[in-house]
Amino acid sequence: LKVRVVRSSPPSSQFKATFQESYQVYKRYQMVIHKDPPDKPTINQVRLVPVSFEDPQFKSSFNQSATLFAKYQMAIHKDTPSDCGENE
């Protein structure tokens, strides 16, 4: 597994070239770990939001994302609630 950070907004050429492959890895992970059906999530359900409190979309979804992250970390990785604060 090779992890590489690429710019997604605006989409860089590396992002465009690797998005389909990255999506397939993500989808496989969801199916194996979370037992999602093969048709979930669809490629249209994948949403990228810039990580910036200056971005209205990020700001409006931050609390929901932080809550979901904490639930995931506690259920899958057995983290404690204090390991899953907003700063983490």
Residue, then its C-alpha position, 0 to 999 in steps of 0.5 A: l500500500k502506498v499512501r500519497v497526499v495529493r491536492s483534491s481542490p482544485p483537483s490536481s493531475q495526480f488526484k484525477a489520475t488516481f481517484q478511481e483506484s483510490y475509490q476502489v480501495y476505499k470501497r473494498y475497505q467498506m465492504v470488508i470491514h463494515k460489511d457494506p454491500p457492493d453498491k454502497p457507497t457509490i462514486n457519487q456519494v464520495r464527497l471531498v470537502p477542503v479542510s479549512f474553517e474558512d470553507p463554509q461547507f467544511k464548517s457546516s459539516f465539521n460537528q457531524s464529521a467529528t461525531l462520526f469520527a469519534k464513533y468510528q474510532m471507539a467502535i473499530h479501534k477501541d479508542t476512548p472518548s478522550d482520544c477522539g476529541e475535535n482536536e484529534 
